[in-house]
Amino acid sequence: MNTLTIVLLVILAVLIVALIVLYILGKRTQKKQEEQQAQIEAAKQTVSMLVIDKKRMPIKESGLPQMVIDQVPKLMRRSKLPIVKAKVGPRIQIFIADEKVYDLIPVKKEIKAQVSGLYIVGVQGLRGSLERPPEKKKFLDRFRRK
């Protein structure tokens, strides 16, 4: 055998091992996510709140309690999270919104939200339905229309 086939076989073996490792890690992560989702669903409560403000900001600037910031994994600390500031009863609280729900949350309006701890899972309009924001046009769609 020449050296080219040996090199290609080694590269192929490394790729196969890498795919197997990624498959196993993906399965584990999926199981953890399913367990967390079940815990969120079990602790979900419906709360009416007046949304004051919503922004995407780093967790350090969000105003969340230091205990919550310390529990966030180090890789996630620099990423921006969807933060919602709302008045629940007489208190003003800061929540983290789910990515699916964040665009539906109206500012300066009262809503009914499904909350699990500091995490907003679902949203309903208190008086009527919520307006769905218009979908952003994709990059290729702009050129196709012309």
Phi and psi in radians as a Rosetta constraint file:
Dihedral C 1 N 2 CA 2 C 2 CIRCULARHARMONIC -1.570 0.35
Dihedral N 2 CA 2 C 2 N 3 CIRCULARHARMONIC 3.004 0.35
Dihedral C 2 N 3 CA 3 C 3 CIRCULARHARMONIC -1.190 0.35
Dihedral N 3 CA 3 C 3 N 4 CIRCULARHARMONIC -0.497 0.35
Dihedral C 3 N 4 CA 4 C 4 CIRCULARHARMONIC -1.123 0.35
Dihedral N 4 CA 4 C 4 N 5 CIRCULARHARMONIC -0.755 0.35
Dihedral C 4 N 5 CA 5 C 5 CIRCULARHARMONIC -1.207 0.35
Dihedral N 5 CA 5 C 5 N 6 CIRCULARHARMONIC -0.612 0.35
Dihedral C 5 N 6 CA 6 C 6 CIRCULARHARMONIC -1.120 0.35
Dihedral N 6 CA 6 C 6 N 7 CIRCULARHARMONIC -0.777 0.35
Dihedral C 6 N 7 CA 7 C 7 CIRCULARHARMONIC -1.091 0.35
Dihedral N 7 CA 7 C 7 N 8 CIRCULARHARMONIC -0.761 0.35
Dihedral C 7 N 8 CA 8 C 8 CIRCULARHARMONIC -1.125 0.35
Dihedral N 8 CA 8 C 8 N 9 CIRCULARHARMONIC -0.680 0.35
Dihedral C 8 N 9 CA 9 C 9 CIRCULARHARMONIC -1.147 0.35
Dihedral N 9 CA 9 C 9 N 10 CIRCULARHARMONIC -0.683 0.35
Dihedral C 9 N 10 CA 10 C 10 CIRCULARHARMONIC -1.149 0.35
Dihedral N 10 CA 10 C 10 N 11 CIRCULARHARMONIC -0.761 0.35
Dihedral C 10 N 11 CA 11 C 11 CIRCULARHARMONIC -1.092 0.35
Dihedral N 11 CA 11 C 11 N 12 CIRCULARHARMONIC -0.727 0.35
Dihedral C 11 N 12 CA 12 C 12 CIRCULARHARMONIC -1.097 0.35
Dihedral N 12 CA 12 C 12 N 13 CIRCULARHARMONIC -0.728 0.35
Dihedral C 12 N 13 CA 13 C 13 CIRCULARHARMONIC -1.117 0.35
Dihedral N 13 CA 13 C 13 N 14 CIRCULARHARMONIC -0.734 0.35
Dihedral C 13 N 14 CA 14 C 14 CIRCULARHARMONIC -1.122 0.35
Dihedral N 14 CA 14 C 14 N 15 CIRCULARHARMONIC -0.731 0.35
Dihedral C 14 N 15 CA 15 C 15 CIRCULARHARMONIC -1.112 0.35
Dihedral N 15 CA 15 C 15 N 16 CIRCULARHARMONIC -0.699 0.35
Dihedral C 15 N 16 CA 16 C 16 CIRCULARHARMONIC -1.127 0.35
Dihedral N 16 CA 16 C 16 N 17 CIRCULARHARMONIC -0.768 0.35
Dihedral C 16 N 17 CA 17 C 17 CIRCULARHARMONIC -1.094 0.35
Dihedral N 17 CA 17 C 17 N 18 CIRCULARHARMONIC -0.729 0.35
Dihedral C 17 N 18 CA 18 C 18 CIRCULARHARMONIC -1.097 0.35
Dihedral N 18 CA 18 C 18 N 19 CIRCULARHARMONIC -0.723 0.35
Dihedral C 18 N 19 CA 19 C 19 CIRCULARHARMONIC -1.129 0.35
Dihedral N 19 CA 19 C 19 N 20 CIRCULARHARMONIC -0.692 0.35
Dihedral C 19 N 20 CA 20 C 20 CIRCULARHARMONIC -1.126 0.35
Dihedral N 20 CA 20 C 20 N 21 CIRCULARHARMONIC -0.766 0.35
Dihedral C 20 N 21 CA 21 C 21 CIRCULARHARMONIC -1.103 0.35
Dihedral N 21 CA 21 C 21 N 22 CIRCULARHARMONIC -0.772 0.35
Dihedral C 21 N 22 CA 22 C 22 CIRCULARHARMONIC -1.101 0.35
Dihedral N 22 CA 22 C 22 N 23 CIRCULARHARMONIC -0.645 0.35
Dihedral C 22 N 23 CA 23 C 23 CIRCULARHARMONIC -1.099 0.35
Dihedral N 23 CA 23 C 23 N 24 CIRCULARHARMONIC -0.806 0.35
Dihedral C 23 N 24 CA 24 C 24 CIRCULARHARMONIC -1.130 0.35
Dihedral N 24 CA 24 C 24 N 25 CIRCULARHARMONIC -0.778 0.35
Dihedral C 24 N 25 CA 25 C 25 CIRCULARHARMONIC -1.115 0.35
Dihedral N 25 CA 25 C 25 N 26 CIRCULARHARMONIC -0.654 0.35
Dihedral C 25 N 26 CA 26 C 26 CIRCULARHARMONIC -1.113 0.35
Dihedral N 26 CA 26 C 26 N 27 CIRCULARHARMONIC -0.699 0.35
Dihedral C 26 N 27 CA 27 C 27 CIRCULARHARMONIC -1.095 0.35
Dihedral N 27 CA 27 C 27 N 28 CIRCULARHARMONIC -0.786 0.35
Dihedral C 27 N 28 CA 28 C 28 CIRCULARHARMONIC -1.072 0.35
Dihedral N 28 CA 28 C 28 N 29 CIRCULARHARMONIC -0.788 0.35
Dihedral C 28 N 29 CA 29 C 29 CIRCULARHARMONIC -1.110 0.35
Dihedral N 29 CA 29 C 29 N 30 CIRCULARHARMONIC -0.669 0.35
Dihedral C 29 N 30 CA 30 C 30 CIRCULARHARMONIC -1.128 0.35
Dihedral N 30 CA 30 C 30 N 31 CIRCULARHARMONIC -0.702 0.35
Dihedral C 30 N 31 CA 31 C 31 CIRCULARHARMONIC -1.113 0.35
Dihedral N 31 CA 31 C 31 N 32 CIRCULARHARMONIC -0.752 0.35
Dihedral C 31 N 32 CA 32 C 32 CIRCULARHARMONIC -1.084 0.35
Dihedral N 32 CA 32 C 32 N 33 CIRCULARHARMONIC -0.737 0.35
Dihedral C 32 N 33 CA 33 C 33 CIRCULARHARMONIC -1.134 0.35
Dihedral N 33 CA 33 C 33 N 34 CIRCULARHARMONIC -0.686 0.35
Dihedral C 33 N 34 CA 34 C 34 CIRCULARHARMONIC -1.130 0.35
Dihedral N 34 CA 34 C 34 N 35 CIRCULARHARMONIC -0.685 0.35
Dihedral C 34 N 35 CA 35 C 35 CIRCULARHARMONIC -1.132 0.35
Dihedral N 35 CA 35 C 35 N 36 CIRCULARHARMONIC -0.759 0.35
Dihedral C 35 N 36 CA 36 C 36 CIRCULARHARMONIC -1.120 0.35
Dihedral N 36 CA 36 C 36 N 37 CIRCULARHARMONIC -0.703 0.35
Dihedral C 36 N 37 CA 37 C 37 CIRCULARHARMONIC -1.113 0.35
Dihedral N 37 CA 37 C 37 N 38 CIRCULARHARMONIC -0.652 0.35
Dihedral C 37 N 38 CA 38 C 38 CIRCULARHARMONIC -1.148 0.35
Dihedral N 38 CA 38 C 38 N 39 CIRCULARHARMONIC -0.691 0.35
Dihedral C 38 N 39 CA 39 C 39 CIRCULARHARMONIC -1.137 0.35
Dihedral N 39 CA 39 C 39 N 40 CIRCULARHARMONIC -0.700 0.35
Dihedral C 39 N 40 CA 40 C 40 CIRCULARHARMONIC -1.118 0.35
Dihedral N 40 CA 40 C 40 N 41 CIRCULARHARMONIC -0.768 0.35
Dihedral C 40 N 41 CA 41 C 41 CIRCULARHARMONIC -1.109 0.35
Dihedral N 41 CA 41 C 41 N 42 CIRCULARHARMONIC -0.625 0.35
Dihedral C 41 N 42 CA 42 C 42 CIRCULARHARMONIC -1.226 0.35
Dihedral N 42 CA 42 C 42 N 43 CIRCULARHARMONIC -0.564 0.35
Dihedral C 42 N 43 CA 43 C 43 CIRCULARHARMONIC -1.710 0.35
Dihedral N 43 CA 43 C 43 N 44 CIRCULARHARMONIC 0.164 0.35
Dihedral C 43 N 44 CA 44 C 44 CIRCULARHARMONIC -1.265 0.35
Dihedral N 44 CA 44 C 44 N 45 CIRCULARHARMONIC 2.356 0.35
Dihedral C 44 N 45 CA 45 C 45 CIRCULARHARMONIC -2.298 0.35
Dihedral N 45 CA 45 C 45 N 46 CIRCULARHARMONIC 2.649 0.35
Dihedral C 45 N 46 CA 46 C 46 CIRCULARHARMONIC -1.696 0.35
Dihedral N 46 CA 46 C 46 N 47 CIRCULARHARMONIC 2.224 0.35
Dihedral C 46 N 47 CA 47 C 47 CIRCULARHARMONIC -2.318 0.35
Dihedral N 47 CA 47 C 47 N 48 CIRCULARHARMONIC 2.421 0.35
Dihedral C 47 N 48 CA 48 C 48 CIRCULARHARMONIC -1.640 0.35
Dihedral N 48 CA 48 C 48 N 49 CIRCULARHARMONIC 2.378 0.35
Dihedral C 48 N 49 CA 49 C 49 CIRCULARHARMONIC -2.561 0.35
Dihedral N 49 CA 49 C 49 N 50 CIRCULARHARMONIC 2.703 0.35
Dihedral C 49 N 50 CA 50 C 50 CIRCULARHARMONIC -1.809 0.35
Dihedral N 50 CA 50 C 50 N 51 CIRCULARHARMONIC 2.023 0.35
Dihedral C 50 N 51 CA 51 C 51 CIRCULARHARMONIC -1.357 0.35
Dihedral N 51 CA 51 C 51 N 52 CIRCULARHARMONIC 2.143 0.35
Dihedral C 51 N 52 CA 52 C 52 CIRCULARHARMONIC -1.590 0.35
Dihedral N 52 CA 52 C 52 N 53 CIRCULARHARMONIC -0.814 0.35
Dihedral C 52 N 53 CA 53 C 53 CIRCULARHARMONIC -2.713 0.35
Dihedral N 53 CA 53 C 53 N 54 CIRCULARHARMONIC 2.669 0.35
Dihedral C 53 N 54 CA 54 C 54 CIRCULARHARMONIC -2.510 0.35
Dihedral N 54 CA 54 C 54 N 55 CIRCULARHARMONIC 2.405 0.35
Dihedral C 54 N 55 CA 55 C 55 CIRCULARHARMONIC -2.641 0.35
Dihedral N 55 CA 55 C 55 N 56 CIRCULARHARMONIC 2.811 0.35
Dihedral C 55 N 56 CA 56 C 56 CIRCULARHARMONIC -1.760 0.35
Dihedral N 56 CA 56 C 56 N 57 CIRCULARHARMONIC 2.089 0.35
Dihedral C 56 N 57 CA 57 C 57 CIRCULARHARMONIC -2.595 0.35
Dihedral N 57 CA 57 C 57 N 58 CIRCULARHARMONIC 2.776 0.35
Dihedral C 57 N 58 CA 58 C 58 CIRCULARHARMONIC -1.088 0.35
Dihedral N 58 CA 58 C 58 N 59 CIRCULARHARMONIC 2.634 0.35
Dihedral C 58 N 59 CA 59 C 59 CIRCULARHARMONIC -1.138 0.35
Dihedral N 59 CA 59 C 59 N 60 CIRCULARHARMONIC -0.491 0.35
Dihedral C 59 N 60 CA 60 C 60 CIRCULARHARMONIC -1.201 0.35
Dihedral N 60 CA 60 C 60 N 61 CIRCULARHARMONIC -0.526 0.35
Dihedral C 60 N 61 CA 61 C 61 CIRCULARHARMONIC -1.615 0.35
Dihedral N 61 CA 61 C 61 N 62 CIRCULARHARMONIC -0.010 0.35
Dihedral C 61 N 62 CA 62 C 62 CIRCULARHARMONIC -1.316 0.35
Dihedral N 62 CA 62 C 62 N 63 CIRCULARHARMONIC -0.424 0.35
Dihedral C 62 N 63 CA 63 C 63 CIRCULARHARMONIC 1.572 0.35
Dihedral N 63 CA 63 C 63 N 64 CIRCULARHARMONIC 0.148 0.35
Dihedral C 63 N 64 CA 64 C 64 CIRCULARHARMONIC -1.233 0.35
Dihedral N 64 CA 64 C 64 N 65 CIRCULARHARMONIC 2.731 0.35
Dihedral C 64 N 65 CA 65 C 65 CIRCULARHARMONIC -1.032 0.35
Dihedral N 65 CA 65 C 65 N 66 CIRCULARHARMONIC 2.592 0.35
Dihedral C 65 N 66 CA 66 C 66 CIRCULARHARMONIC -1.049 0.35
Dihedral N 66 CA 66 C 66 N 67 CIRCULARHARMONIC -0.575 0.35
Dihedral C 66 N 67 CA 67 C 67 CIRCULARHARMONIC -1.079 0.35
Dihedral N 67 CA 67 C 67 N 68 CIRCULARHARMONIC -0.680 0.35
Dihedral C 67 N 68 CA 68 C 68 CIRCULARHARMONIC -1.212 0.35
Dihedral N 68 CA 68 C 68 N 69 CIRCULARHARMONIC -0.738 0.35
Dihedral C 68 N 69 CA 69 C 69 CIRCULARHARMONIC -1.090 0.35
Dihedral N 69 CA 69 C 69 N 70 CIRCULARHARMONIC -0.665 0.35
Dihedral C 69 N 70 CA 70 C 70 CIRCULARHARMONIC -1.181 0.35
Dihedral N 70 CA 70 C 70 N 71 CIRCULARHARMONIC -0.470 0.35
Dihedral C 70 N 71 CA 71 C 71 CIRCULARHARMONIC -1.422 0.35
Dihedral N 71 CA 71 C 71 N 72 CIRCULARHARMONIC -0.243 0.35
Dihedral C 71 N 72 CA 72 C 72 CIRCULARHARMONIC -1.292 0.35
Dihedral N 72 CA 72 C 72 N 73 CIRCULARHARMONIC 2.376 0.35
Dihedral C 72 N 73 CA 73 C 73 CIRCULARHARMONIC -1.033 0.35
Dihedral N 73 CA 73 C 73 N 74 CIRCULARHARMONIC 2.611 0.35
Dihedral C 73 N 74 CA 74 C 74 CIRCULARHARMONIC -1.063 0.35
Dihedral N 74 CA 74 C 74 N 75 CIRCULARHARMONIC -0.570 0.35
Dihedral C 74 N 75 CA 75 C 75 CIRCULARHARMONIC -1.189 0.35
Dihedral N 75 CA 75 C 75 N 76 CIRCULARHARMONIC -0.495 0.35
Dihedral C 75 N 76 CA 76 C 76 CIRCULARHARMONIC -1.515 0.35
Dihedral N 76 CA 76 C 76 N 77 CIRCULARHARMONIC -0.187 0.35
Dihedral C 76 N 77 CA 77 C 77 CIRCULARHARMONIC -1.156 0.35
Dihedral N 77 CA 77 C 77 N 78 CIRCULARHARMONIC -0.491 0.35
Dihedral C 77 N 78 CA 78 C 78 CIRCULARHARMONIC -1.568 0.35
Dihedral N 78 CA 78 C 78 N 79 CIRCULARHARMONIC -0.300 0.35
Dihedral C 78 N 79 CA 79 C 79 CIRCULARHARMONIC -1.323 0.35
Dihedral N 79 CA 79 C 79 N 80 CIRCULARHARMONIC 2.710 0.35
Dihedral C 79 N 80 CA 80 C 80 CIRCULARHARMONIC -1.551 0.35
Dihedral N 80 CA 80 C 80 N 81 CIRCULARHARMONIC 2.367 0.35
Dihedral C 80 N 81 CA 81 C 81 CIRCULARHARMONIC -1.956 0.35
Dihedral N 81 CA 81 C 81 N 82 CIRCULARHARMONIC 2.639 0.35
Dihedral C 81 N 82 CA 82 C 82 CIRCULARHARMONIC -1.337 0.35
Dihedral N 82 CA 82 C 82 N 83 CIRCULARHARMONIC 1.872 0.35
Dihedral C 82 N 83 CA 83 C 83 CIRCULARHARMONIC -1.822 0.35
Dihedral N 83 CA 83 C 83 N 84 CIRCULARHARMONIC 2.359 0.35
Dihedral C 83 N 84 CA 84 C 84 CIRCULARHARMONIC -2.146 0.35
Dihedral N 84 CA 84 C 84 N 85 CIRCULARHARMONIC 2.209 0.35
Dihedral C 84 N 85 CA 85 C 85 CIRCULARHARMONIC -1.799 0.35
Dihedral N 85 CA 85 C 85 N 86 CIRCULARHARMONIC 2.125 0.35
Dihedral C 85 N 86 CA 86 C 86 CIRCULARHARMONIC -2.450 0.35
Dihedral N 86 CA 86 C 86 N 87 CIRCULARHARMONIC 2.715 0.35
Dihedral C 86 N 87 CA 87 C 87 CIRCULARHARMONIC -1.761 0.35
Dihedral N 87 CA 87 C 87 N 88 CIRCULARHARMONIC 2.018 0.35
Dihedral C 87 N 88 CA 88 C 88 CIRCULARHARMONIC -1.965 0.35
Dihedral N 88 CA 88 C 88 N 89 CIRCULARHARMONIC 1.885 0.35
Dihedral C 88 N 89 CA 89 C 89 CIRCULARHARMONIC 1.148 0.35
Dihedral N 89 CA 89 C 89 N 90 CIRCULARHARMONIC -2.334 0.35
Dihedral C 89 N 90 CA 90 C 90 CIRCULARHARMONIC -1.500 0.35
Dihedral N 90 CA 90 C 90 N 91 CIRCULARHARMONIC -0.131 0.35
Dihedral C 90 N 91 CA 91 C 91 CIRCULARHARMONIC -1.785 0.35
Dihedral N 91 CA 91 C 91 N 92 CIRCULARHARMONIC 2.577 0.35
Dihedral C 91 N 92 CA 92 C 92 CIRCULARHARMONIC -1.723 0.35
Dihedral N 92 CA 92 C 92 N 93 CIRCULARHARMONIC 2.182 0.35
Dihedral C 92 N 93 CA 93 C 93 CIRCULARHARMONIC -2.191 0.35
Dihedral N 93 CA 93 C 93 N 94 CIRCULARHARMONIC 2.764 0.35
Dihedral C 93 N 94 CA 94 C 94 CIRCULARHARMONIC -1.964 0.35
Dihedral N 94 CA 94 C 94 N 95 CIRCULARHARMONIC 2.291 0.35
Dihedral C 94 N 95 CA 95 C 95 CIRCULARHARMONIC -2.144 0.35
Dihedral N 95 CA 95 C 95 N 96 CIRCULARHARMONIC 2.761 0.35
Dihedral C 95 N 96 CA 96 C 96 CIRCULARHARMONIC -1.834 0.35
Dihedral N 96 CA 96 C 96 N 97 CIRCULARHARMONIC 2.193 0.35
Dihedral C 96 N 97 CA 97 C 97 CIRCULARHARMONIC -1.650 0.35
Dihedral N 97 CA 97 C 97 N 98 CIRCULARHARMONIC 2.623 0.35
Dihedral C 97 N 98 CA 98 C 98 CIRCULARHARMONIC -1.226 0.35
Dihedral N 98 CA 98 C 98 N 99 CIRCULARHARMONIC 2.569 0.35
Dihedral C 98 N 99 CA 99 C 99 CIRCULARHARMONIC -1.054 0.35
Dihedral N 99 CA 99 C 99 N 100 CIRCULARHARMONIC -0.620 0.35
Dihedral C 99 N 100 CA 100 C 100 CIRCULARHARMONIC -1.197 0.35
Dihedral N 100 CA 100 C 100 N 101 CIRCULARHARMONIC -0.505 0.35
Dihedral C 100 N 101 CA 101 C 101 CIRCULARHARMONIC -1.679 0.35
Dihedral N 101 CA 101 C 101 N 102 CIRCULARHARMONIC -0.398 0.35
Dihedral C 101 N 102 CA 102 C 102 CIRCULARHARMONIC -0.989 0.35
Dihedral N 102 CA 102 C 102 N 103 CIRCULARHARMONIC -0.754 0.35
Dihedral C 102 N 103 CA 103 C 103 CIRCULARHARMONIC -1.217 0.35
Dihedral N 103 CA 103 C 103 N 104 CIRCULARHARMONIC -0.396 0.35
Dihedral C 103 N 104 CA 104 C 104 CIRCULARHARMONIC -1.399 0.35
Dihedral N 104 CA 104 C 104 N 105 CIRCULARHARMONIC -0.340 0.35
Dihedral C 104 N 105 CA 105 C 105 CIRCULARHARMONIC -1.288 0.35
Dihedral N 105 CA 105 C 105 N 106 CIRCULARHARMONIC 2.071 0.35
Dihedral C 105 N 106 CA 106 C 106 CIRCULARHARMONIC -1.478 0.35
Dihedral N 106 CA 106 C 106 N 107 CIRCULARHARMONIC 2.597 0.35
Dihedral C 106 N 107 CA 107 C 107 CIRCULARHARMONIC -1.607 0.35
Dihedral N 107 CA 107 C 107 N 108 CIRCULARHARMONIC 2.516 0.35
Dihedral C 107 N 108 CA 108 C 108 CIRCULARHARMONIC 1.120 0.35
Dihedral N 108 CA 108 C 108 N 109 CIRCULARHARMONIC 0.516 0.35
Dihedral C 108 N 109 CA 109 C 109 CIRCULARHARMONIC -2.342 0.35
Dihedral N 109 CA 109 C 109 N 110 CIRCULARHARMONIC 2.780 0.35
Dihedral C 109 N 110 CA 110 C 110 CIRCULARHARMONIC -1.619 0.35
Dihedral N 110 CA 110 C 110 N 111 CIRCULARHARMONIC 2.361 0.35
Dihedral C 110 N 111 CA 111 C 111 CIRCULARHARMONIC -2.365 0.35
Dihedral N 111 CA 111 C 111 N 112 CIRCULARHARMONIC 2.844 0.35
Dihedral C 111 N 112 CA 112 C 112 CIRCULARHARMONIC -1.827 0.35
Dihedral N 112 CA 112 C 112 N 113 CIRCULARHARMONIC 2.136 0.35
Dihedral C 112 N 113 CA 113 C 113 CIRCULARHARMONIC -2.123 0.35
Dihedral N 113 CA 113 C 113 N 114 CIRCULARHARMONIC 2.483 0.35
Dihedral C 113 N 114 CA 114 C 114 CIRCULARHARMONIC -1.535 0.35
Dihedral N 114 CA 114 C 114 N 115 CIRCULARHARMONIC 2.028 0.35
Dihedral C 114 N 115 CA 115 C 115 CIRCULARHARMONIC -2.050 0.35
Dihedral N 115 CA 115 C 115 N 116 CIRCULARHARMONIC 2.388 0.35
Dihedral C 115 N 116 CA 116 C 116 CIRCULARHARMONIC -2.164 0.35
Dihedral N 116 CA 116 C 116 N 117 CIRCULARHARMONIC 1.695 0.35
Dihedral C 116 N 117 CA 117 C 117 CIRCULARHARMONIC 1.234 0.35
Dihedral N 117 CA 117 C 117 N 118 CIRCULARHARMONIC -2.045 0.35
Dihedral C 117 N 118 CA 118 C 118 CIRCULARHARMONIC -1.794 0.35
Dihedral N 118 CA 118 C 118 N 119 CIRCULARHARMONIC 0.271 0.35
Dihedral C 118 N 119 CA 119 C 119 CIRCULARHARMONIC -2.002 0.35
Dihedral N 119 CA 119 C 119 N 120 CIRCULARHARMONIC 2.120 0.35
Dihedral C 119 N 120 CA 120 C 120 CIRCULARHARMONIC -1.513 0.35
Dihedral N 120 CA 120 C 120 N 121 CIRCULARHARMONIC 2.083 0.35
Dihedral C 120 N 121 CA 121 C 121 CIRCULARHARMONIC -1.747 0.35
Dihedral N 121 CA 121 C 121 N 122 CIRCULARHARMONIC -0.657 0.35
Dihedral C 121 N 122 CA 122 C 122 CIRCULARHARMONIC -2.527 0.35
Dihedral N 122 CA 122 C 122 N 123 CIRCULARHARMONIC 2.782 0.35
Dihedral C 122 N 123 CA 123 C 123 CIRCULARHARMONIC -2.429 0.35
Dihedral N 123 CA 123 C 123 N 124 CIRCULARHARMONIC 2.449 0.35
Dihedral C 123 N 124 CA 124 C 124 CIRCULARHARMONIC -2.362 0.35
Dihedral N 124 CA 124 C 124 N 125 CIRCULARHARMONIC 2.639 0.35
Dihedral C 124 N 125 CA 125 C 125 CIRCULARHARMONIC -1.329 0.35
Dihedral N 125 CA 125 C 125 N 126 CIRCULARHARMONIC 2.420 0.35
Dihedral C 125 N 126 CA 126 C 126 CIRCULARHARMONIC -1.326 0.35
Dihedral N 126 CA 126 C 126 N 127 CIRCULARHARMONIC -0.756 0.35
Dihedral C 126 N 127 CA 127 C 127 CIRCULARHARMONIC -2.075 0.35
Dihedral N 127 CA 127 C 127 N 128 CIRCULARHARMONIC 1.592 0.35
Dihedral C 127 N 128 CA 128 C 128 CIRCULARHARMONIC 1.619 0.35
Dihedral N 128 CA 128 C 128 N 129 CIRCULARHARMONIC -3.012 0.35
Dihedral C 128 N 129 CA 129 C 129 CIRCULARHARMONIC -1.636 0.35
Dihedral N 129 CA 129 C 129 N 130 CIRCULARHARMONIC 2.846 0.35
Dihedral C 129 N 130 CA 130 C 130 CIRCULARHARMONIC -1.471 0.35
Dihedral N 130 CA 130 C 130 N 131 CIRCULARHARMONIC 2.530 0.35
Dihedral C 130 N 131 CA 131 C 131 CIRCULARHARMONIC -1.440 0.35
Dihedral N 131 CA 131 C 131 N 132 CIRCULARHARMONIC 2.289 0.35
Dihedral C 131 N 132 CA 132 C 132 CIRCULARHARMONIC -1.446 0.35
Dihedral N 132 CA 132 C 132 N 133 CIRCULARHARMONIC 2.222 0.35
Dihedral C 132 N 133 CA 133 C 133 CIRCULARHARMONIC -1.182 0.35
Dihedral N 133 CA 133 C 133 N 134 CIRCULARHARMONIC 2.609 0.35
Dihedral C 133 N 134 CA 134 C 134 CIRCULARHARMONIC -1.129 0.35
Dihedral N 134 CA 134 C 134 N 135 CIRCULARHARMONIC 2.494 0.35
Dihedral C 134 N 135 CA 135 C 135 CIRCULARHARMONIC -1.248 0.35
Dihedral N 135 CA 135 C 135 N 136 CIRCULARHARMONIC 2.488 0.35
Dihedral C 135 N 136 CA 136 C 136 CIRCULARHARMONIC -1.289 0.35
Dihedral N 136 CA 136 C 136 N 137 CIRCULARHARMONIC 2.485 0.35
Dihedral C 136 N 137 CA 137 C 137 CIRCULARHARMONIC -1.346 0.35
Dihedral N 137 CA 137 C 137 N 138 CIRCULARHARMONIC 2.422 0.35
Dihedral C 137 N 138 CA 138 C 138 CIRCULARHARMONIC -1.366 0.35
Dihedral N 138 CA 138 C 138 N 139 CIRCULARHARMONIC 2.787 0.35
Dihedral C 138 N 139 CA 139 C 139 CIRCULARHARMONIC -1.018 0.35
Dihedral N 139 CA 139 C 139 N 140 CIRCULARHARMONIC -0.813 0.35
Dihedral C 139 N 140 CA 140 C 140 CIRCULARHARMONIC -1.282 0.35
Dihedral N 140 CA 140 C 140 N 141 CIRCULARHARMONIC -0.502 0.35
Dihedral C 140 N 141 CA 141 C 141 CIRCULARHARMONIC -1.125 0.35
Dihedral N 141 CA 141 C 141 N 142 CIRCULARHARMONIC -0.557 0.35
Dihedral C 141 N 142 CA 142 C 142 CIRCULARHARMONIC -1.097 0.35
Dihedral N 142 CA 142 C 142 N 143 CIRCULARHARMONIC -0.694 0.35
Dihedral C 142 N 143 CA 143 C 143 CIRCULARHARMONIC -1.374 0.35
Dihedral N 143 CA 143 C 143 N 144 CIRCULARHARMONIC -0.521 0.35
Dihedral C 143 N 144 CA 144 C 144 CIRCULARHARMONIC -1.176 0.35
Dihedral N 144 CA 144 C 144 N 145 CIRCULARHARMONIC -0.611 0.35
Dihedral C 144 N 145 CA 145 C 145 CIRCULARHARMONIC -1.213 0.35
Dihedral N 145 CA 145 C 145 N 146 CIRCULARHARMONIC -0.534 0.35
